[in-house]
C-alpha cells in the first residue's frame, strides 16, 4: 500500500485515494466532529469530501500537502453544513410563525364576524329613531350637527339617541363580551 503523496498533480489514483482515506480519515472525522458536535453529521461530511475528491479526481488539481487540503475541505464542508442547518431551522421557524399568525388571523376573522353579526342584530332591536341616528353616526360617519340637520332634530336629541344606543348595545352585548374575553384569555 502506498503512503499518501504530499502533492496531487493531475489524477488521484485508487491507491493514493485509499492511502489518504486510511491515513487521514479518523483525523478528518475528529476535525468535523469538533465543529459540528454530531458524530453522524461529521461522518457524512468526511464521506462527502472523499466522494467529491474521488468524483473529481481527473479534473481537480491539488497543490501542496493533501492532508492540508483535506482538513480545509472538511472544515469548510462542516461550516457549510452548519450554515445550511441553521438556514433550514430559520425557515422552519418562519413557517411555524406564519402558520400560527394565519391560524390566529382566521380565528380573529371568525370572532370579528360573529361580533359584527351580534352588533347588527342588537342594532336592529333598537327603537327606530335611535337606530337611525346610530347608523348615520357609525356607518355613514356623519357628525352630530349633520345628523341633526338631516333628521330635523336638535343636536342635543342626537346626542341623547347616541347615548341611549351605546347603553342599549352595552346591555345587549355584555354577556357576549365576557364570552369573547374568556376565549381571548384561553387562546393566549
N, C-alpha and C positions, 0 to 999 in steps of 0.2 A: 504494500500500500504506500502511496506517495504522501509525503507531507505537503500541506498546502503551500503554494508558492507565495512569495511576497508580492508579486505583481502578476496581474492577469492582463494580457495584452489584447488578444483578439478573441479567443474562444476558450470557454470553460469546458474542459473535458470532464467526462464522468468521474475519472479518478481524482481530479482536482476538486470537483464539487463534493464528492464523498469525503475526501480528507478534510475539507473546510467544514462540512457538517459535523463530522466526528470531533474535530479539534475545537470548534468554537460554538457548537450548538448549545451546550449547557451554559456557557458564559453569556451567550445572547439571550437565553431564556431568563437568566438572573437579571440581566440588564432591563429586559422588557418588564419583568415582574416588579422590579424596583420602581418603575414609572407607573405601572397600571395597578399594582396590588391585587391582581386577579390572575391566578395560575392558568386558567383556561384561555383567557384573552391573551396572555403572554405567549402561550404555545401557538395560538392562532397567528399572532404577529410574526413570530420567528418562522413559522411554516410559510406564511405569505412572502417573507423576504427571500427565503430559499427557493420558493416556487418561482418568484419573479426573476431571481438570478438564473435559474435553470431555463426558463422560457426565453429569456433574452440573452442566452449565452453566446450566440453568434454575432449579436449586434452591439452588445454593451462592452465598452472599453473601460477598464478599471485601472487607474494609475495609482500606484502606491501600494501600501500593505492591505491585503484582502481582509485581515482582521479589523483594521480601522474602518474600512468600507462597510463591512457587515455590521459593526457596532453602530456606526452612524445611521445606516439604513434601518436598523431595529429601533433605535431611539426615535427617529423621525416617524416611523410607522406607528410606534407606540403613542406618540403625541397626537398623530393624526387620528388614531383610534379613540383617544380621549376626547378630542375635539368633536368627532362625529357622534360619540356617545352623549356628550353634553348638548349638542345641537338637537339630537333626537329627543332627549329629555325635555329640552326647552319647547320643542314643537308639541310634545305630548301635554306639557303643562298649559300651553296656549290653547290647545284643543279642548282640554278639560275646562279651562276657564270660559272659553266661548260657549261650550255646551251648557255650563251652569248659567251663564248670562242669558242664553237663549231660553233655557227652561224657566228661569226667573221671569224673563220678559213675557213668555207665554202665560205664566201664572198671573202676572200683573195685568196683562191684557184681559184675561178672563175675569179677574176681580174687578177691573175697571168697567167692563161691560155690564157685569152684574150690578155694580153700584149705580151705574148710569141708568139701567132699567128700573131699579128701585126708586131712584130720584124722580124719574119720569112718571112712574106710577103715583108717587106721592104728590107731585105737581098736579096731576090730573084730578086728584081728590080735593084740591084747594077750591075755595069759592071762586066763581068766575072772574070777578074784578081783581082779586088778589093774584090769581093765576096769570091774568093778562099783564099786570104790572110786573110781576116776577119774570115772565117770559121776555117782555120788552127790555128789562134791565139786564138779565143774564145772557140771553141768547142773541138779542139784537144789539146789545151793548149801548143802549141809549142812556143818556144822563137823566136824572130825576126831572129836570126842567123840560126836557124834550118829551118825556113820558106824560108829564102834566099837560103840556100843550096838546099833545096828540089825543089824549083821553078827555080833555077839557075838565080837568080837576086841579086842585091846588097841589103845590109841591109837598105840602105837609101831608096830604092824603096819600100821595105816592110813597112817602117815607113810612107812613103807618102801614100801608099794604106790604111793603118790603119787610118791615119788622115782623108783621104777622106771618108772612111767608117763611121767614127764617125760623121763627118759633114753631110753626107747623111742621116744617121739614125736620127740625131737631126732634120733635116729639115722635114723628113717624119713623125716623131712621135711627134713633138712639140705640135700639136693640141690635140693629143691623151693624152699626159701627162697632159695637162690642164684639160681635162675631168676626168681623174683618180684622179688628185689632188682635184678637186671640190667634187668628190664622197667621197674621203677620208675626207675632211673637213666636209661634211654633215653627215657622219656616226659617227662623234665624239660627 
